[in-house]
Structure formats: structure tokens, C-alpha cells
């Protein structure tokens, strides 16, 4: 069993997907944060939210986040 925390960050028009929304899964461990290969894409925010795993909690974006970040889900 792992103690790593998984989180999904939703981006709007990131450089590598300029036509819509992307959700990327990150793993937070004692070694820091690392992006995984898990990526979801969609045309709308509602569509990308519906693709996320069930049971997550939404966190508002922090003003210090990159401008492409919409929100994060834990």
C-alpha cells in the first residue's frame, strides 16, 4: 500500500493541448510532486469533470497558480 497522494489538476488551453481542457494526474510523495502519464482531455469543463474518478474533492485555484490552471481535485 502506498502513502502517496494522487491529485488531478485541470488546465485550460495549456501549450500542449491548446484546443480545450486537460486533466493531469500528479502523485505527491515524500520526494515531492511528479506528473504521471495519466491525462484526460475534453472540450468543456463539465466534460472533463465528468471524466475524473468518483469521490474526489474540488479545490479552488490558488492565485499563485499558473494562469492555465482551473482547479485541482484530491
Protein Blocks (a to p, Z undefined) as FASTA:
>chain_A
ZZbdcdddddehifklmnbccdddddddfkbccddfbdcddfbfklmmmmpcehiacddd
dfkbcfklmbdcZZ
